Amino acid sequence: MSLRNFDRWGLLVLRLVVGFTFVMHGGQKYFNLGFPVMTVEMSKAGIPYPELAGVVVTFVELVGGAALMVGLATRYAGLLIAIEMGVAIWRVHWSYGFFAPHGVELPLALGAAALALALTGPGDVSFDDILFGREK
């Protein structure tokens, strides 16, 4: 058995872990922090239209993370999450350096993983494959 036969499972593991992480972060923003707190955080980061940005970020993480987990609209979800992580690095994390808890380490890794999914697609263990067939 060739290692190539495990590709499908590698993409599934990546989608599940990255997606779950974003569902948890989006859920925290929606259910625990709320939009008023997100508005304040967006304002502190200098993000334009902070009320709207807080809603967009929350739903990109919550819905985008769920989409990654099931492999639905994977390329779009991955791209939106990667863009969000790029903005988060630029506007918030860069000034803290590389290392966690506040540096670029976590958003860089998660953003790169999301971008990798946007570039590769979901793999064949996904709703994208079931509904639309394997992309060439």
C-alpha beads as a LAMMPS data file, in Angstrom:
LAMMPS data file: protein, C-alpha beads

136 atoms
135 bonds

1 atom types
1 bond types

-500.0 500.0 xlo xhi
-500.0 500.0 ylo yhi
-500.0 500.0 zlo zhi

Masses

1 110.0

Atoms # bond

1 1 1 0.000 0.000 0.000
2 1 1 1.378 3.336 -1.064
3 1 1 1.379 6.384 1.208
4 1 1 -0.451 8.144 -1.633
5 1 1 -3.584 6.234 -0.579
6 1 1 -3.685 8.272 2.629
7 1 1 -3.998 11.695 0.920
8 1 1 -7.768 11.743 1.311
9 1 1 -7.496 11.233 5.066
10 1 1 -4.819 13.894 5.488
11 1 1 -7.051 16.566 3.975
12 1 1 -9.968 15.373 6.118
13 1 1 -7.892 15.651 9.304
14 1 1 -6.676 19.113 8.291
15 1 1 -10.217 20.291 7.495
16 1 1 -11.635 18.911 10.746
17 1 1 -8.978 20.423 13.009
18 1 1 -8.812 23.826 11.319
19 1 1 -12.587 23.980 10.940
20 1 1 -13.218 22.999 14.558
21 1 1 -10.757 25.628 15.760
22 1 1 -12.612 28.332 13.854
23 1 1 -16.038 27.091 14.944
24 1 1 -14.850 27.362 18.542
25 1 1 -13.441 30.879 18.041
26 1 1 -16.520 32.052 16.133
27 1 1 -18.777 30.475 18.754
28 1 1 -16.859 32.232 21.502
29 1 1 -17.345 35.554 19.742
30 1 1 -21.054 34.959 19.091
31 1 1 -22.192 33.210 22.273
32 1 1 -19.781 34.528 24.929
33 1 1 -18.368 37.885 23.894
34 1 1 -21.180 39.219 21.726
35 1 1 -21.166 41.848 19.021
36 1 1 -20.763 44.853 21.357
37 1 1 -17.441 43.457 22.637
38 1 1 -16.392 42.581 19.090
39 1 1 -17.149 46.151 18.013
40 1 1 -14.855 47.477 20.739
41 1 1 -12.087 45.036 19.766
42 1 1 -12.380 45.947 16.089
43 1 1 -12.227 49.649 17.010
44 1 1 -9.089 49.084 19.104
45 1 1 -7.475 47.340 16.134
46 1 1 -8.314 50.280 13.887
47 1 1 -10.601 48.229 11.650
48 1 1 -12.990 50.415 9.604
49 1 1 -16.720 49.922 10.236
50 1 1 -16.103 48.006 13.471
51 1 1 -19.750 47.037 14.000
52 1 1 -19.899 45.359 10.611
53 1 1 -16.386 43.928 10.905
54 1 1 -17.248 42.229 14.198
55 1 1 -20.259 40.515 12.636
56 1 1 -18.315 39.504 9.517
57 1 1 -15.373 38.086 11.481
58 1 1 -17.694 36.156 13.802
59 1 1 -19.609 34.555 10.953
60 1 1 -16.548 33.899 8.786
61 1 1 -15.142 31.901 11.700
62 1 1 -18.382 30.184 12.742
63 1 1 -19.859 29.388 9.329
64 1 1 -16.523 29.112 7.523
65 1 1 -15.199 26.741 10.159
66 1 1 -18.293 24.542 9.885
67 1 1 -17.987 24.585 6.084
68 1 1 -14.377 23.414 6.343
69 1 1 -15.345 20.612 8.694
70 1 1 -17.917 19.143 6.311
71 1 1 -16.015 20.094 3.174
72 1 1 -18.651 22.395 1.670
73 1 1 -17.539 25.459 -0.310
74 1 1 -14.102 24.602 1.040
75 1 1 -12.066 26.790 -1.284
76 1 1 -14.201 29.860 -0.509
77 1 1 -14.277 29.227 3.238
78 1 1 -10.526 28.632 3.297
79 1 1 -9.846 31.813 1.343
80 1 1 -12.085 33.969 3.571
81 1 1 -10.491 32.558 6.718
82 1 1 -6.979 33.045 5.297
83 1 1 -7.787 36.673 4.481
84 1 1 -9.202 37.192 7.964
85 1 1 -6.050 35.754 9.531
86 1 1 -3.905 37.996 7.331
87 1 1 -5.774 41.062 8.555
88 1 1 -5.566 39.834 12.157
89 1 1 -1.801 39.398 11.838
90 1 1 -1.421 42.831 10.249
91 1 1 -3.714 44.767 12.589
92 1 1 -3.313 42.943 15.926
93 1 1 -0.654 40.260 16.290
94 1 1 2.368 41.695 14.447
95 1 1 3.311 44.086 17.239
96 1 1 3.560 41.177 19.716
97 1 1 6.233 39.321 17.756
98 1 1 6.100 35.666 16.765
99 1 1 5.266 33.609 19.838
100 1 1 1.882 32.843 21.377
101 1 1 -0.233 33.829 23.178
102 1 1 -0.538 37.137 21.306
103 1 1 2.079 36.919 18.562
104 1 1 1.605 35.817 14.954
105 1 1 2.325 32.123 15.624
106 1 1 -1.270 30.807 15.862
107 1 1 -2.964 33.043 13.276
108 1 1 -0.082 32.402 10.856
109 1 1 -0.391 28.614 11.203
110 1 1 -4.186 28.659 10.973
111 1 1 -4.187 31.113 8.085
112 1 1 -1.632 29.047 6.180
113 1 1 -3.650 25.870 6.776
114 1 1 -6.825 27.603 5.559
115 1 1 -4.991 28.916 2.499
116 1 1 -3.651 25.415 1.804
117 1 1 -7.244 24.118 1.824
118 1 1 -8.302 26.952 -0.484
119 1 1 -5.525 25.952 -2.893
120 1 1 -5.888 22.152 -2.707
121 1 1 -9.624 21.830 -2.225
122 1 1 -11.319 19.566 0.289
123 1 1 -10.311 16.141 -0.969
124 1 1 -12.736 13.383 -1.793
125 1 1 -14.125 12.855 1.721
126 1 1 -16.278 15.981 1.520
127 1 1 -19.664 17.356 0.588
128 1 1 -17.988 19.285 -2.217
129 1 1 -16.962 15.966 -3.780
130 1 1 -20.349 14.319 -3.146
131 1 1 -22.307 17.241 -4.599
132 1 1 -20.035 18.484 -7.358
133 1 1 -17.588 15.676 -8.118
134 1 1 -13.849 15.647 -7.862
135 1 1 -12.129 18.783 -9.092
136 1 1 -9.357 18.239 -11.597

Bonds

1 1 1 2
2 1 2 3
3 1 3 4
4 1 4 5
5 1 5 6
6 1 6 7
7 1 7 8
8 1 8 9
9 1 9 10
10 1 10 11
11 1 11 12
12 1 12 13
13 1 13 14
14 1 14 15
15 1 15 16
16 1 16 17
17 1 17 18
18 1 18 19
19 1 19 20
20 1 20 21
21 1 21 22
22 1 22 23
23 1 23 24
24 1 24 25
25 1 25 26
26 1 26 27
27 1 27 28
28 1 28 29
29 1 29 30
30 1 30 31
31 1 31 32
32 1 32 33
33 1 33 34
34 1 34 35
35 1 35 36
36 1 36 37
37 1 37 38
38 1 38 39
39 1 39 40
40 1 40 41
41 1 41 42
42 1 42 43
43 1 43 44
44 1 44 45
45 1 45 46
46 1 46 47
47 1 47 48
48 1 48 49
49 1 49 50
50 1 50 51
51 1 51 52
52 1 52 53
53 1 53 54
54 1 54 55
55 1 55 56
56 1 56 57
57 1 57 58
58 1 58 59
59 1 59 60
60 1 60 61
61 1 61 62
62 1 62 63
63 1 63 64
64 1 64 65
65 1 65 66
66 1 66 67
67 1 67 68
68 1 68 69
69 1 69 70
70 1 70 71
71 1 71 72
72 1 72 73
73 1 73 74
74 1 74 75
75 1 75 76
76 1 76 77
77 1 77 78
78 1 78 79
79 1 79 80
80 1 80 81
81 1 81 82
82 1 82 83
83 1 83 84
84 1 84 85
85 1 85 86
86 1 86 87
87 1 87 88
88 1 88 89
89 1 89 90
90 1 90 91
91 1 91 92
92 1 92 93
93 1 93 94
94 1 94 95
95 1 95 96
96 1 96 97
97 1 97 98
98 1 98 99
99 1 99 100
100 1 100 101
101 1 101 102
102 1 102 103
103 1 103 104
104 1 104 105
105 1 105 106
106 1 106 107
107 1 107 108
108 1 108 109
109 1 109 110
110 1 110 111
111 1 111 112
112 1 112 113
113 1 113 114
114 1 114 115
115 1 115 116
116 1 116 117
117 1 117 118
118 1 118 119
119 1 119 120
120 1 120 121
121 1 121 122
122 1 122 123
123 1 123 124
124 1 124 125
125 1 125 126
126 1 126 127
127 1 127 128
128 1 128 129
129 1 129 130
130 1 130 131
131 1 131 132
132 1 132 133
133 1 133 134
134 1 134 135
135 1 135 136
